[in-house]
Amino acid sequence: MKKTLDERFTDLSDIVSEQGGRWPTTLAAILAVGAWGAAGPAMHFSDTWQLLINTPTTVIELFLGFLSLASTNRVQRIVMALLQEIRRDQKAESLEVHAIAQHEGVEP
């Protein structure tokens, strides 16, 4: 069965959110910045050398922000739905306790 664009985006945002904070990702970023820094003297710290780090990091940061936000919003909707369900259950239990208490003639 072919996935819809929305399902593929959801899968991608989940993967990015999960992998983004792991140590291999952090290590890869540190190594990339280290390699960039080491290339500085060879490129005479030129504008091109600066663009080699600025452009990719800006694009990656933008995508990470949107993908992480999508994943966070989805999780938040799930948590809110669960909390509302718990609240409804507690309210129903409270009404049931009051009904039993009134039937027995005691104060809940």
Secondary structure, DSSP 4 states (H G I P E B T S, - for coil): -PPPHHHHHHHHHHHHHHHHTSHHHHHHHHHHHHHHHHHTTTTTT-HHHHHHHHHHHHHHHHHHHHHHHHHHHHHHHHHHHHHHHHHHHHHHHHHHHHHHHHHHT---
